[in-house]
Amino acid sequence: MLDIVQMIRRNSNILTKLLPFLSFVIPFFVLYSLYPDSFEITWKGRTYQLFFLWLFLLETILNWEESQARKISKLKSARTITFIITLLIPTIYVIVANLCGLNHMIQNLADQYNIPQANVMPLSTEYLVFAVLFVVIILLIYGIKGLMGYSISMFFLGIIGAVYTIDNIYPQGSFTPFQILVPTTAILAANVLNIMGYQTEWTGEYLGTPVLKAWNSNGKAEFGIAWPCSGIESLLIYTVTILLFLKKDLTPWKQKIIYFAIGAIVTYFINVSRIATIFMIAINDGPHAALRFHDYYGQLYSITWIISYPLIIIGSRVLWGKIRDWKTGVKDVSTSLR
């Protein structure tokens, strides 16, 4: 027992850095055991909690050498006890919310205020609570300076919770400020379908959301295109991910802006292709297959690109460096032969 205590003290700095990650792994595991299907849904699901863990782990690795966790001098000190309790709060919240009736209270309160999608308010609240707890844990370990090192993870959880809450209160794309991309996205998706041989027609609007109808000889499909499908969600995820990559990058700001702009444009057009794919699946395979694709697999279009883009940047730099070295070597040989 004494050896274990001494080992913990010797490696206290490493353990302190890893414990926050575990403080969210455990409640996510509890949620998975309760609602496994929710982790297979991106929009209004918990897939993004796994994405948060990936960002959190990535930031921990990137900040490992720079970040200095506050030392825990005594295991029974007030600060240590506070730290341990704070680490347990995410798990306690999940248990209280899902097994002790807190989620029902949140939903009932939302019903009292006539929130249209009151049934999803517990999930939105869950994301927001996790975001607040994450900030508190980072503050306890690293202080105010540590928030910059984990700003992307923190922002990601908060923005997902905020976006879900806004859509719960203003469903079906009725939140006007976010509708700015919808007309352009809808027109581009219709053009893609036309190129693919489908016929398209605008059938009006539903609560401010343009409704597109597409058909061919196999059948037809008709969906409203709201702001969550217009590219806003994908662009938010892209932004937090690329900022994580670029903030550690040593390239000039002008080059960073170019990298960001190119990636944003590609992310947007990938989302356009996702919308077109939803219509094609609905026409050829039915609405249930289209819904499944919409809720989960369609998001993998954007996420695969978003994760791959930093690797593409790194790979292109390495390739360009080799080409430049090869050209320099050829030039040097040509000069020496003269």
FIBA-431260 format. One record per residue (C-alpha): residue number from 0; chain; x, y, z. Coordinates in nm, 4 decimals. Each point is the difference from the previous one (the first is absolute). Last residue first. Example, Ala and Ser with C-alpha at 12.3 -4.5 7.8 and 13.67 -1.06 7.14 Angstrom:
2
+-----+----+----------+----------+----------+
:   i : ch :       xx :       yy :       zz :
+-----+----+----------+----------+----------+
:   1 :  A :   1.3670 :  -0.1060 :   0.7140 :
:   0 :  A :  -0.1370 :  -0.3440 :   0.0660 :
+-----+----+----------+----------+----------+
REM end
This chain:
338
+-----+----+----------+----------+----------+
:   i : ch :       xx :       yy :       zz :
+-----+----+----------+----------+----------+
: 337 :  A :   2.9343 :   2.3269 :  -6.6303 :
: 336 :  A :  -0.0499 :  -0.3356 :   0.1649 :
: 335 :  A :  -0.0018 :   0.1685 :   0.3423 :
: 334 :  A :  -0.2950 :   0.2245 :  -0.0985 :
: 333 :  A :  -0.2051 :  -0.2956 :  -0.1256 :
: 332 :  A :   0.0698 :  -0.1934 :   0.3203 :
: 331 :  A :  -0.1065 :   0.2990 :   0.2126 :
: 330 :  A :  -0.3149 :   0.0459 :  -0.2060 :
: 329 :  A :  -0.0907 :  -0.3671 :   0.0320 :
: 328 :  A :   0.0532 :   0.0166 :   0.3767 :
: 327 :  A :  -0.2119 :   0.3157 :   0.0299 :
: 326 :  A :  -0.2755 :  -0.1641 :  -0.2050 :
: 325 :  A :   0.0126 :  -0.3087 :   0.2220 :
: 324 :  A :  -0.0040 :   0.2113 :   0.3167 :
: 323 :  A :  -0.3012 :   0.1904 :  -0.1327 :
: 322 :  A :  -0.1796 :  -0.3208 :  -0.0921 :
: 321 :  A :   0.0756 :  -0.1462 :   0.3449 :
: 320 :  A :  -0.1251 :   0.3132 :   0.1730 :
: 319 :  A :  -0.3126 :   0.0020 :  -0.2170 :
: 318 :  A :  -0.0741 :  -0.3581 :   0.1015 :
: 317 :  A :   0.0515 :   0.0772 :   0.3702 :
: 316 :  A :  -0.2182 :   0.3086 :  -0.0276 :
: 315 :  A :  -0.2698 :  -0.1900 :  -0.1876 :
: 314 :  A :   0.0008 :  -0.2700 :   0.2691 :
: 313 :  A :  -0.0408 :   0.2536 :   0.2812 :
: 312 :  A :  -0.2871 :   0.1754 :  -0.1768 :
: 311 :  A :  -0.1642 :  -0.3318 :  -0.0900 :
: 310 :  A :   0.0302 :  -0.1112 :   0.3627 :
: 309 :  A :  -0.1717 :   0.3230 :   0.1090 :
: 308 :  A :  -0.2774 :  -0.0735 :  -0.2550 :
: 307 :  A :  -0.0591 :  -0.3623 :   0.0992 :
: 306 :  A :  -0.1931 :   0.0682 :   0.3200 :
: 305 :  A :  -0.2258 :   0.2555 :  -0.1674 :
: 304 :  A :  -0.0422 :  -0.2177 :  -0.3117 :
: 303 :  A :  -0.1083 :  -0.3034 :   0.1990 :
: 302 :  A :  -0.2231 :   0.2224 :   0.2169 :
: 301 :  A :  -0.1742 :   0.1507 :  -0.3030 :
: 300 :  A :  -0.0984 :  -0.3231 :  -0.1697 :
: 299 :  A :  -0.0383 :  -0.1735 :   0.3369 :
: 298 :  A :  -0.2949 :   0.2305 :   0.0621 :
: 297 :  A :  -0.1965 :  -0.1926 :  -0.2606 :
: 296 :  A :   0.0478 :  -0.3223 :   0.1931 :
: 295 :  A :  -0.1775 :   0.1193 :   0.3128 :
: 294 :  A :  -0.3403 :   0.1643 :   0.0072 :
: 293 :  A :  -0.0343 :   0.0710 :  -0.3715 :
: 292 :  A :   0.1062 :  -0.3507 :  -0.1098 :
: 291 :  A :  -0.2489 :  -0.1578 :   0.2370 :
: 290 :  A :  -0.2700 :   0.2392 :  -0.1208 :
: 289 :  A :   0.0774 :  -0.0841 :  -0.3638 :
: 288 :  A :  -0.0205 :  -0.3735 :   0.0711 :
: 287 :  A :  -0.3379 :   0.0533 :   0.1663 :
: 286 :  A :  -0.1234 :   0.2209 :  -0.2864 :
: 285 :  A :   0.0447 :  -0.2630 :  -0.2749 :
: 284 :  A :   0.2850 :  -0.1626 :  -0.1891 :
: 283 :  A :   0.0069 :   0.1674 :  -0.3433 :
: 282 :  A :  -0.1810 :   0.3295 :   0.0589 :
: 281 :  A :   0.1013 :   0.0403 :   0.3651 :
: 280 :  A :   0.3597 :  -0.0954 :  -0.0792 :
: 279 :  A :   0.0173 :   0.2544 :  -0.2831 :
: 278 :  A :  -0.1539 :   0.2745 :   0.2159 :
: 277 :  A :   0.2451 :  -0.0637 :   0.2846 :
: 276 :  A :   0.2888 :  -0.0075 :  -0.2514 :
: 275 :  A :  -0.0893 :   0.3508 :  -0.1226 :
: 274 :  A :   0.0140 :   0.1249 :   0.3575 :
: 273 :  A :   0.3393 :  -0.1649 :   0.0536 :
: 272 :  A :   0.1306 :   0.1510 :  -0.3264 :
: 271 :  A :  -0.0835 :   0.3463 :   0.1334 :
: 270 :  A :   0.1776 :  -0.0893 :   0.3254 :
: 269 :  A :   0.3113 :  -0.0897 :  -0.1985 :
: 268 :  A :  -0.0345 :   0.3416 :  -0.1662 :
: 267 :  A :   0.0149 :   0.1761 :   0.3370 :
: 266 :  A :   0.2944 :  -0.2011 :   0.1280 :
: 265 :  A :   0.1914 :   0.0700 :  -0.3243 :
: 264 :  A :  -0.0576 :   0.3749 :   0.0390 :
: 263 :  A :   0.0972 :  -0.0074 :   0.3684 :
: 262 :  A :   0.3201 :  -0.1956 :  -0.0731 :
: 261 :  A :   0.1084 :   0.2472 :  -0.2666 :
: 260 :  A :  -0.0739 :   0.2988 :   0.2248 :
: 259 :  A :   0.1851 :  -0.1422 :   0.3021 :
: 258 :  A :   0.3135 :  -0.0898 :  -0.1977 :
: 257 :  A :  -0.0003 :   0.3437 :  -0.1640 :
: 256 :  A :  -0.0388 :   0.1711 :   0.3387 :
: 255 :  A :   0.2852 :  -0.2106 :   0.1390 :
: 254 :  A :   0.2202 :   0.1033 :  -0.2927 :
: 253 :  A :  -0.0667 :   0.3662 :   0.0717 :
: 252 :  A :   0.0691 :  -0.0583 :   0.3699 :
: 251 :  A :   0.3509 :  -0.1338 :  -0.0657 :
: 250 :  A :   0.0710 :  -0.3715 :   0.0683 :
: 249 :  A :   0.0986 :  -0.1103 :   0.3512 :
: 248 :  A :  -0.3008 :  -0.2257 :   0.0650 :
: 247 :  A :  -0.1187 :  -0.0530 :   0.3559 :
: 246 :  A :  -0.3011 :   0.2307 :  -0.0421 :
: 245 :  A :  -0.0555 :  -0.1445 :  -0.3457 :
: 244 :  A :  -0.0864 :  -0.3544 :   0.1087 :
: 243 :  A :  -0.2399 :   0.0873 :   0.2797 :
: 242 :  A :  -0.1457 :   0.2732 :  -0.2200 :
: 241 :  A :  -0.0582 :  -0.2631 :  -0.2687 :
: 240 :  A :  -0.2060 :  -0.2114 :   0.2386 :
: 239 :  A :  -0.2090 :   0.2810 :   0.1514 :
: 238 :  A :  -0.0802 :   0.1424 :  -0.3436 :
: 237 :  A :  -0.0803 :  -0.3334 :  -0.1644 :
: 236 :  A :  -0.2504 :  -0.0850 :   0.2726 :
: 235 :  A :  -0.1676 :   0.3385 :  -0.0446 :
: 234 :  A :   0.0073 :  -0.0340 :  -0.3785 :
: 233 :  A :  -0.1676 :  -0.3401 :   0.0203 :
: 232 :  A :  -0.2825 :   0.1375 :   0.2173 :
: 231 :  A :  -0.0564 :   0.3073 :  -0.2168 :
: 230 :  A :   0.0032 :  -0.1994 :  -0.3255 :
: 229 :  A :  -0.3600 :   0.0344 :  -0.1131 :
: 228 :  A :  -0.1261 :  -0.3084 :   0.1832 :
: 227 :  A :  -0.0175 :   0.1652 :   0.3437 :
: 226 :  A :  -0.1374 :   0.3112 :  -0.1789 :
: 225 :  A :  -0.3149 :  -0.1684 :  -0.1306 :
: 224 :  A :  -0.0560 :  -0.1788 :  -0.3324 :
: 223 :  A :  -0.3576 :  -0.1291 :  -0.0201 :
: 222 :  A :  -0.0319 :  -0.3391 :  -0.1601 :
: 221 :  A :  -0.1877 :  -0.1628 :  -0.2899 :
: 220 :  A :   0.0924 :  -0.3319 :  -0.1583 :
: 219 :  A :  -0.1098 :  -0.1756 :  -0.3201 :
: 218 :  A :   0.0030 :  -0.3395 :  -0.1640 :
: 217 :  A :   0.2008 :  -0.2354 :  -0.2190 :
: 216 :  A :  -0.0666 :   0.1830 :  -0.3298 :
: 215 :  A :   0.1495 :   0.3205 :   0.1362 :
: 214 :  A :  -0.0933 :   0.2458 :   0.2726 :
: 213 :  A :   0.1002 :   0.3005 :   0.2064 :
: 212 :  A :  -0.2103 :   0.2371 :   0.2112 :
: 211 :  A :   0.1600 :   0.2839 :   0.1942 :
: 210 :  A :  -0.1624 :   0.1867 :   0.2874 :
: 209 :  A :   0.1461 :   0.3355 :   0.1001 :
: 208 :  A :  -0.0180 :   0.0597 :   0.3789 :
: 207 :  A :  -0.1770 :   0.3162 :   0.1165 :
: 206 :  A :  -0.2506 :  -0.1937 :   0.2068 :
: 205 :  A :  -0.0614 :  -0.2320 :  -0.2980 :
: 204 :  A :   0.0861 :   0.1549 :  -0.3327 :
: 203 :  A :  -0.1071 :  -0.0583 :  -0.3611 :
: 202 :  A :   0.0004 :  -0.3052 :  -0.2265 :
: 201 :  A :   0.3364 :   0.0582 :  -0.1662 :
: 200 :  A :   0.0437 :  -0.2552 :  -0.2794 :
: 199 :  A :   0.2693 :  -0.2482 :  -0.0953 :
: 198 :  A :   0.0420 :  -0.2665 :  -0.2698 :
: 197 :  A :   0.2843 :  -0.2441 :   0.0495 :
: 196 :  A :   0.2698 :  -0.0788 :  -0.2584 :
: 195 :  A :   0.3116 :   0.0365 :   0.2164 :
: 194 :  A :   0.0533 :   0.3524 :  -0.1371 :
: 193 :  A :  -0.3505 :   0.0898 :   0.1191 :
: 192 :  A :   0.0771 :  -0.1386 :   0.3442 :
: 191 :  A :   0.3143 :   0.2144 :   0.0187 :
: 190 :  A :  -0.2013 :   0.3053 :  -0.1080 :
: 189 :  A :  -0.2583 :  -0.0665 :   0.2721 :
: 188 :  A :   0.2768 :  -0.0248 :   0.2609 :
: 187 :  A :   0.1468 :   0.3313 :  -0.1229 :
: 186 :  A :  -0.3403 :   0.1696 :   0.0257 :
: 185 :  A :  -0.0563 :  -0.1341 :   0.3532 :
: 184 :  A :   0.3448 :   0.1077 :   0.1183 :
: 183 :  A :  -0.0441 :   0.3523 :  -0.1387 :
: 182 :  A :  -0.3468 :   0.0381 :   0.1541 :
: 181 :  A :   0.1072 :  -0.1502 :   0.3373 :
: 180 :  A :   0.3179 :   0.1947 :   0.0688 :
: 179 :  A :  -0.1689 :   0.2967 :   0.1712 :
: 178 :  A :  -0.2441 :  -0.2187 :   0.1951 :
: 177 :  A :   0.2107 :   0.0237 :   0.3154 :
: 176 :  A :  -0.1199 :   0.3559 :   0.0699 :
: 175 :  A :  -0.3663 :  -0.1031 :  -0.0560 :
: 174 :  A :  -0.0469 :  -0.2610 :   0.2732 :
: 173 :  A :  -0.3080 :  -0.1633 :  -0.1541 :
: 172 :  A :   0.2064 :  -0.2813 :  -0.1545 :
: 171 :  A :  -0.2508 :  -0.2719 :   0.0882 :
: 170 :  A :   0.0313 :   0.0660 :   0.3726 :
: 169 :  A :   0.0507 :   0.3332 :   0.1832 :
: 168 :  A :   0.0148 :  -0.0921 :   0.3709 :
: 167 :  A :   0.1449 :  -0.3455 :  -0.0561 :
: 166 :  A :   0.2174 :   0.1323 :  -0.2844 :
: 165 :  A :   0.1482 :   0.2644 :   0.2300 :
: 164 :  A :   0.0650 :  -0.2590 :   0.2715 :
: 163 :  A :   0.1715 :  -0.2376 :  -0.2449 :
: 162 :  A :   0.2236 :   0.2806 :  -0.1278 :
: 161 :  A :   0.0882 :   0.1082 :   0.3556 :
: 160 :  A :   0.0872 :  -0.3532 :   0.1133 :
: 159 :  A :   0.2139 :  -0.0551 :  -0.3094 :
: 158 :  A :   0.1651 :   0.3398 :   0.0503 :
: 157 :  A :   0.0844 :  -0.0683 :   0.3645 :
: 156 :  A :   0.1527 :  -0.3415 :  -0.0622 :
: 155 :  A :   0.2142 :   0.1314 :  -0.2881 :
: 154 :  A :   0.1071 :   0.3194 :   0.1768 :
: 153 :  A :   0.1428 :  -0.1944 :   0.2938 :
: 152 :  A :   0.1762 :  -0.2481 :  -0.2258 :
: 151 :  A :   0.1458 :   0.2857 :  -0.2073 :
: 150 :  A :   0.0976 :   0.2147 :   0.3001 :
: 149 :  A :   0.2047 :  -0.2738 :   0.1649 :
: 148 :  A :   0.3401 :   0.1703 :  -0.0093 :
: 147 :  A :  -0.1588 :   0.3421 :   0.0389 :
: 146 :  A :  -0.1858 :  -0.1125 :   0.3127 :
: 145 :  A :   0.3276 :  -0.1078 :   0.1608 :
: 144 :  A :   0.1076 :   0.3584 :   0.0549 :
: 143 :  A :  -0.2959 :   0.0514 :   0.2357 :
: 142 :  A :   0.1215 :  -0.2697 :   0.2391 :
: 141 :  A :   0.1489 :  -0.3321 :  -0.1044 :
: 140 :  A :  -0.1699 :  -0.2654 :   0.2139 :
: 139 :  A :  -0.2892 :   0.1811 :   0.1668 :
: 138 :  A :  -0.0665 :   0.2166 :  -0.3058 :
: 137 :  A :  -0.0024 :  -0.3070 :  -0.2260 :
: 136 :  A :  -0.2551 :  -0.1693 :   0.2274 :
: 135 :  A :  -0.2237 :   0.3086 :   0.0136 :
: 134 :  A :   0.0063 :   0.0438 :  -0.3796 :
: 133 :  A :  -0.0890 :  -0.3671 :  -0.0527 :
: 132 :  A :  -0.2841 :   0.0281 :   0.2500 :
: 131 :  A :  -0.1456 :   0.2910 :  -0.1996 :
: 130 :  A :   0.0271 :  -0.1892 :  -0.3308 :
: 129 :  A :  -0.1449 :  -0.3185 :   0.1529 :
: 128 :  A :  -0.2964 :   0.2029 :   0.1272 :
: 127 :  A :  -0.0543 :   0.1484 :  -0.3481 :
: 126 :  A :   0.0103 :  -0.3413 :  -0.1686 :
: 125 :  A :  -0.2410 :  -0.1501 :   0.2543 :
: 124 :  A :  -0.2335 :   0.2986 :  -0.0294 :
: 123 :  A :  -0.0337 :  -0.0668 :  -0.3714 :
: 122 :  A :  -0.0733 :  -0.3667 :   0.0747 :
: 121 :  A :  -0.2597 :   0.0893 :   0.2666 :
: 120 :  A :  -0.1570 :   0.2523 :  -0.2432 :
: 119 :  A :  -0.0680 :  -0.2684 :  -0.2626 :
: 118 :  A :  -0.3529 :  -0.0839 :   0.1217 :
: 117 :  A :  -0.0885 :   0.3688 :   0.0214 :
: 116 :  A :   0.0111 :   0.0342 :  -0.3772 :
: 115 :  A :  -0.2610 :   0.2750 :  -0.0380 :
: 114 :  A :   0.0852 :   0.1881 :   0.3238 :
: 113 :  A :  -0.3362 :   0.0871 :   0.1527 :
: 112 :  A :   0.1463 :   0.1473 :   0.3213 :
: 111 :  A :  -0.1784 :  -0.2663 :   0.2060 :
: 110 :  A :   0.1231 :  -0.2654 :  -0.2412 :
: 109 :  A :   0.3611 :   0.1114 :   0.0589 :
: 108 :  A :  -0.0554 :  -0.0350 :   0.3746 :
: 107 :  A :  -0.1417 :  -0.3490 :  -0.0524 :
: 106 :  A :   0.3030 :  -0.0930 :  -0.2123 :
: 105 :  A :   0.2448 :   0.1261 :   0.2622 :
: 104 :  A :  -0.1891 :  -0.1804 :   0.2797 :
: 103 :  A :  -0.0010 :  -0.3223 :  -0.2028 :
: 102 :  A :   0.3749 :   0.0354 :  -0.0499 :
: 101 :  A :   0.0486 :   0.0396 :   0.3756 :
: 100 :  A :  -0.1906 :  -0.3232 :   0.0754 :
:  99 :  A :   0.2472 :  -0.1988 :   0.2066 :
:  98 :  A :   0.1385 :  -0.2426 :  -0.2585 :
:  97 :  A :   0.0776 :   0.2190 :  -0.2990 :
:  96 :  A :   0.0750 :   0.3397 :   0.1489 :
:  95 :  A :   0.1270 :  -0.1197 :   0.3383 :
:  94 :  A :   0.2258 :  -0.2661 :  -0.1532 :
:  93 :  A :   0.1305 :   0.2278 :  -0.2753 :
:  92 :  A :   0.0586 :   0.2830 :   0.2491 :
:  91 :  A :   0.1903 :  -0.2277 :   0.2376 :
:  90 :  A :   0.2251 :  -0.1122 :  -0.2860 :
:  89 :  A :   0.0747 :   0.3593 :  -0.1004 :
:  88 :  A :   0.0390 :   0.0930 :   0.3740 :
:  87 :  A :   0.2699 :  -0.2600 :   0.0754 :
:  86 :  A :   0.2903 :   0.2125 :  -0.1252 :
:  85 :  A :  -0.1312 :   0.2911 :   0.2056 :
:  84 :  A :  -0.0075 :  -0.2182 :   0.3125 :
:  83 :  A :   0.3630 :  -0.1041 :  -0.0555 :
:  82 :  A :   0.1147 :   0.3607 :  -0.0455 :
:  81 :  A :  -0.1894 :   0.1193 :   0.3062 :
:  80 :  A :   0.1583 :  -0.2812 :   0.2065 :
:  79 :  A :   0.3440 :   0.0951 :  -0.1313 :
:  78 :  A :  -0.0575 :   0.3682 :   0.0791 :
:  77 :  A :  -0.1185 :  -0.0781 :   0.3528 :
:  76 :  A :   0.3109 :  -0.2103 :   0.0693 :
:  75 :  A :  -0.0323 :  -0.3727 :   0.0649 :
:  74 :  A :   0.2253 :  -0.1194 :  -0.2835 :
:  73 :  A :   0.2577 :   0.2611 :   0.0825 :
:  72 :  A :   0.2181 :   0.1950 :  -0.2423 :
:  71 :  A :  -0.2067 :  -0.0092 :  -0.3139 :
:  70 :  A :   0.2054 :   0.1836 :  -0.2560 :
:  69 :  A :  -0.1652 :   0.2406 :  -0.2408 :
:  68 :  A :   0.0260 :  -0.1349 :  -0.3509 :
:  67 :  A :   0.2596 :   0.1593 :  -0.2231 :
:  66 :  A :  -0.0936 :   0.0189 :  -0.3649 :
:  65 :  A :   0.2799 :   0.0480 :  -0.2522 :
:  64 :  A :   0.1249 :  -0.3569 :  -0.0341 :
:  63 :  A :  -0.3396 :  -0.1676 :  -0.0224 :
:  62 :  A :  -0.1777 :   0.2747 :  -0.1938 :
:  61 :  A :  -0.0167 :  -0.1850 :  -0.3330 :
:  60 :  A :  -0.0783 :  -0.3319 :   0.1704 :
:  59 :  A :  -0.2737 :   0.1528 :   0.2169 :
:  58 :  A :  -0.1388 :   0.1850 :  -0.3005 :
:  57 :  A :  -0.0299 :  -0.3283 :  -0.1906 :
:  56 :  A :  -0.1631 :  -0.1746 :   0.2943 :
:  55 :  A :  -0.2589 :   0.2766 :   0.0343 :
:  54 :  A :  -0.0652 :   0.0070 :  -0.3744 :
:  53 :  A :  -0.0559 :  -0.3778 :  -0.0078 :
:  52 :  A :  -0.2139 :   0.0156 :   0.3125 :
:  51 :  A :  -0.2080 :   0.2744 :  -0.1627 :
:  50 :  A :  -0.0528 :  -0.2213 :  -0.3069 :
:  49 :  A :  -0.1312 :  -0.2690 :   0.2325 :
:  48 :  A :  -0.2394 :   0.2554 :   0.1463 :
:  47 :  A :  -0.0889 :   0.0945 :  -0.3576 :
:  46 :  A :  -0.1519 :  -0.3443 :  -0.0524 :
:  45 :  A :  -0.2469 :   0.0767 :   0.2787 :
:  44 :  A :  -0.3178 :   0.0725 :  -0.1951 :
:  43 :  A :  -0.2021 :   0.3006 :  -0.1131 :
:  42 :  A :   0.1694 :  -0.0137 :  -0.3422 :
:  41 :  A :   0.2857 :  -0.2504 :   0.0207 :
:  40 :  A :  -0.1808 :  -0.3236 :   0.0781 :
:  39 :  A :   0.1753 :  -0.3309 :   0.0627 :
:  38 :  A :   0.0901 :   0.1004 :   0.3546 :
:  37 :  A :  -0.3721 :   0.0329 :   0.0768 :
:  36 :  A :  -0.0476 :  -0.3678 :  -0.0869 :
:  35 :  A :   0.2011 :  -0.1098 :   0.3035 :
:  34 :  A :  -0.2330 :   0.1798 :   0.2435 :
:  33 :  A :   0.0502 :  -0.1315 :   0.3543 :
:  32 :  A :   0.3355 :  -0.1788 :  -0.0407 :
:  31 :  A :   0.1180 :   0.2842 :  -0.2253 :
:  30 :  A :  -0.1005 :   0.2561 :   0.2613 :
:  29 :  A :   0.2007 :  -0.1853 :   0.2648 :
:  28 :  A :   0.2989 :  -0.0129 :  -0.2380 :
:  27 :  A :  -0.0347 :   0.3736 :  -0.0610 :
:  26 :  A :  -0.0049 :   0.0512 :   0.3770 :
:  25 :  A :   0.3276 :  -0.1975 :   0.0349 :
:  24 :  A :   0.1837 :   0.1523 :  -0.2969 :
:  23 :  A :  -0.0709 :   0.3512 :   0.1296 :
:  22 :  A :   0.1875 :  -0.0237 :   0.3305 :
:  21 :  A :   0.2540 :  -0.2222 :  -0.1767 :
:  20 :  A :   0.1159 :   0.2946 :  -0.2106 :
:  19 :  A :   0.0190 :   0.2184 :   0.3106 :
:  18 :  A :   0.2109 :  -0.2711 :   0.1716 :
:  17 :  A :   0.2735 :  -0.0053 :  -0.2651 :
:  16 :  A :   0.1757 :   0.3287 :   0.0820 :
:  15 :  A :  -0.0179 :  -0.0554 :   0.3752 :
:  14 :  A :   0.1309 :  -0.3542 :  -0.0454 :
:  13 :  A :   0.3057 :   0.1250 :  -0.1883 :
:  12 :  A :   0.0752 :   0.2650 :   0.2644 :
:  11 :  A :  -0.0602 :  -0.2438 :   0.2870 :
:  10 :  A :   0.2505 :  -0.2528 :  -0.1345 :
:   9 :  A :   0.2338 :  -0.0013 :   0.3001 :
:   8 :  A :  -0.2906 :   0.0570 :   0.2390 :
:   7 :  A :  -0.1996 :  -0.2888 :  -0.1465 :
:   6 :  A :   0.3042 :  -0.2291 :   0.0211 :
:   5 :  A :   0.0489 :   0.0949 :   0.3645 :
:   4 :  A :  -0.3646 :  -0.0793 :   0.0771 :
:   3 :  A :   0.0284 :  -0.3361 :  -0.1795 :
:   2 :  A :   0.3179 :  -0.0886 :   0.1883 :
:   1 :  A :  -0.1686 :   0.0765 :   0.3322 :
:   0 :  A :  -0.2838 :  -0.2355 :  -0.0886 :
+-----+----+----------+----------+----------+
REM end
